[in-house]
Amino acid sequence: MIGSERLAQQSRLGNVLIEKGWISQEQLGEALVYQHQRETKLGEALIELGFINQSQLSQALKRQSWSRSTIAGLLLAASQMFIAACSSDGSKENAVEITAVAHAKPSVDITSPTGGSEFDQNTTVTFTANASNANDENITGQVVWISDIDGELGTGGSISKSLSAGNHTIIAEVTDSNGAEASESITISVSSSEDSAPVVLIGSPSNRSSFTEGTVIEFVGEASDSEDGNLGSDIRWTSSIDGELGIGDSVNTTLSAGSHVVTARVTDSADNERSHSIHLSVQSAPDMAPVVSITSPGNGSSFNAGDNIAFTANASDNEDGNLGASIQWTSNIDGNLGSGSSITSALSTGSHVITASVADSNGQQVSETINVTVNSASATAPQLSITSPSSGSEFNSDESISFSANASDNEDGNLGSSILWSSNLDGQLGSGANISSQLSAGSHTITASVNDSDGNQVNKVIQLTVNDASNVPPELAITSPSSGDSFNDAEAISFTATANDEEEGNIGHAVQWNSSIDGDFGNGANVSHTLSSGSHVITATVSDTEGEAVSQVININVTEAEDAAPTVAITSPAGGSSIPENETVTLTATASDEEDGDLGSSIVWYSDMDGQIGQGSEISPDLTTGEHQITAEVTDSQGQFSQAQIQITVIVVDGVAVVSWQPPVSNTDETPLSGLAGFKIYYGDDQNNLNNVLVINDPLQLSYDFDSLIQGKTYYFAVTAVDIYGIESRKSEVVSKQL
């Protein structure tokens, strides 16, 4: 078998991945052996072994392809329209040289945008990166940005650029003072502006955030479209591990443990789709201990020897669920009593400490204990019952509470005077069949106990709650609107109140609002709501944590609103636009009405030159040449009318320009050129922004006639050459022609 070290040395793709720091030499060796055994591709083997993901593989393949092809970069030969790679005396002043230097390389890291991002052609994309040399010195300002479609984009740690349509490989390169080079690449997609694709952006959480399993994560996004407007409610959220997460501009959910790629995706009405992805890490939650609680018998209970005593308890665990069947019961005197959530057992005479214990699947163990007394069967234990107050009763701390109990014994008779009363909070309360006592605020366990002359003891317990008598009711005031105010039923009315409690402070969030006609309509110190027509009694109510509630009332009158006129707005094209006669003119507008909703389909379009030209929210009419006043009109169901107007000009297009060039004959290193595939002509009416591109796939075609240009304008042209590897030369000199 070929050794893993030797296999690792044979893989160029592996070297790229190791250089990026995504795999180790040992992982590459293991993957090559796996590849050989399974007869699969190296990239697929690395993914199947979990060493890299698909995004990392794609970036490495792009980097590998770029490294192999950059040496063959083209530059056109000297002519009227080209910048020569060499000066006339044969020097290589402008030529690109590749030098290998045996010292540590610098590093460069693209921080924005993320690989796989999608943009519209009209969007300005911001590229950012960090770069440092082998001495950790910042050389970010020397980063050079390159697109495999648009060529060099700019220099610096942050640049902003609009890109032509297509799938771009974006490369950030940096060279240190020793000539050592480093680069990183990502792939992004830019759609044609004709697609009118939507835009989607994840606002929260940020990329590379970390969470603990079980944490509820809020995903917030924005989405919009030039035709459809706000698409936030249509955002679909997915996780690479958990699948569908929800729909909307805000989704709250938990994620399972692992490295997630979370994607927000939106589709407009024309089925154009865009997405934005972030990477999240979710760590496994720490194991929590189980909980056990003995429900019967009560702590301090007494029994006679020979009694079958029922023991019950509850046990649960966050991970394992109900653990009742695993509860183990023991006595400090009798040892093991049994297992399960409910058992019955007789105990020997004495004072027992009963323990219920349980362990979860991860070995976490908890227990709870109670005290139980078992009296000798040779003497009958006394009888004891608490007659007042009832268990669960509530009192105030300033109240005197009456405690009553009966106690008797077959041998000793009435033992009422021997009853001892105590509280787990306040200690001894007194003795006798009837006592009175004030208790401090809190949850009390009250115990009544009695002993007969043979030493047999009986205990009885009740639970009481004592509230702090100093609690003061909260204060509440409605500050807006005033009682007697009037509104209409289309108006959002602002309701505000202040609520304060002496113990709790501001409790405005707990205010509840109610209308005598419309019922409950909101919570909080500030609520905005529309009400139906009529005379309303508005009630604001607030309660503190002690249950003290107060209310305030106002009266307001709501009348029916008059019908409002609809609104209409022309969204495209912009007013003052000039449109060539051979281009399709698309007119778009929005229209809505408070009562009728969306009226886009009812918009009627007019031109002061051509008359009525169509109906609907979007039309594409044939307009005659000249200056048009375009009017969009809409009428609602009540006959209310609105219109919007813009001025546009349809211009005559008959300008002609002929562009010709000479083909290149050599590469930048002066080696003969082979594999010429074609040319690209960049043109426009701004010499600093040649944003129109014409692709010519015939290497023998050396001219092109532009016959649909606008008279009276000056156009600028530049040409590049493209080889069979898709490598594009620098642009030629820019030439111009005035029509």
Summary of the structure (lengths in Angstrom):
residues: 739
radius of gyration: 41.5
end to end distance: 72.8
largest distance: 132.4
contacts: 2219
relative contact order: 0.08
helix: 10%
strand: 50%
